[in-house]
Amino acid sequence: MLDPYFVQVETSELADLTRALELLDSRAELNHRYRKMLDESRQLLTADQIRLTQARGLAKRLMVLIKAAGPDFPATLDDEAREILRAGEAKADDLVFRPEEA
């Protein structure tokens, strides 16, 4: 198995994470610490490629940010936005729990 530190991931493959982060940025009420985490994540996604370890870290951040938005956050969204959030969560799950498949 390859060392995940040296495996590169195209950020275009992380589009679901990017859209979910943008959704949280525009609609979630987050404090300044979570906003900083969100900004750092979005900045990392501006590169063409990132390490798999960084992609997994982004996925974990997304999970944290969704929880920080609150348990009722998905209910405040329309169907399209809920689907964006669900797709981001699914990609995050794949990266964190099944990185060899992502």
N, C-alpha and C positions, 0 to 999 in steps of 0.2 A: 504494500500500500504506500502511496506517495505521502510525503510529509505535507499536511494541510497548510503549513506555513508558506510553502513554496508554490502551492497550487493557485493559479490566477483564475478569477471569475470575471467575465464581462459584465459591466454594470447594466448593460441593456437586458441581461437575463434577470435582473433584480427589479424590473419595472413594477411588479406588483407591490414590492416593498416601498418603492419610491412613491407610488400613487397613494398608498395607505399613509405614509408619513406626511404627504401634502394634505391629505384629508384631515389628519389630526392637527396639523398646523393651522388650517383654516377654520376648523369647527370645534375643536376641543378646548376646554378651559383648563390650561395647564399653568403651573407656577413657573417662576423664572428658572429654576433648576431643570425642570423637564423641558422647557423651551430651549435651554442651552443644549441639552442632549439632542433635541430634535434638530437644531441648527447644525451641530457637529455631524450628525448622521447625514443630513442633506448635503453638506459640503463634501463629505467623503464620496458620495454618489456622483459627484461631478467628474471624477476620473473615468477613463475608459475601462480600466481594469483595476480590481482590488484583490487582495489575498483572500482565500477562502476563509481564513480565520477572521478577517475583517468583516466579511459578509455574514458570518455566523454572529459576530458581535452586533451588527446592525439588526439582525433578526431578533436577538435578545432584547435590544433596545426597543424595538417595535412592540414586543410583548409587554415590556414595562410601561411604555407610553399608553398603550391601550388600557391597561389596568389603571393607570393614573387618571385617565379620562373619566373613569367611573363606570360602575356596573350598568348604569342606565344610558350610557353614551350611544350604543348601537340603536336604541329605541328612538333616539332623537333624529336619526338619519332617515332619508328617503331610501327607497329600494336600491337605487343605483349606488348610492354612497355606502350602504350596507354591504353590497356585493364587492365594492372596492376594498372595504375593510376585511371582509371574509377572505378575499384572494390574497391580501397581504399577510393575514394570519396563517393561511395555508402555506405560503412560500416560507414564512418564518419557521413554521413547524418542520418543514422539509429540511431547511438549513440546519436547524438546531438538533433535531432528532434523527434525521436521515441524510447527513451531509454527502454521503456517497451517491445518493440519488439526485440531489439538487444540482 
